[in-house]
């Protein structure tokens, strides 16, 4: 469960990075 949450957090960070450009 913790691993899944970690992966989701990483995905979220990637999305923010892409949005910021």
C-alpha positions in Angstrom: 0.0 0.0 0.0 2.8 2.4 0.9 4.6 1.7 -2.3 1.5 2.4 -4.4 1.1 5.8 -2.6 4.7 6.6 -3.3 4.2 5.8 -7.0 1.2 8.0 -7.1 3.1 10.8 -5.5 5.9 10.5 -8.1 3.3 10.6 -10.9 1.8 13.7 -9.4 5.2 15.4 -9.1 5.9 14.5 -12.8 2.5 16.1 -13.8 3.3 19.3 -11.9 6.8 19.4 -13.6 5.2 19.1 -17.0 2.6 21.8 -16.2 5.3 24.2 -15.0 7.3 23.3 -18.2 
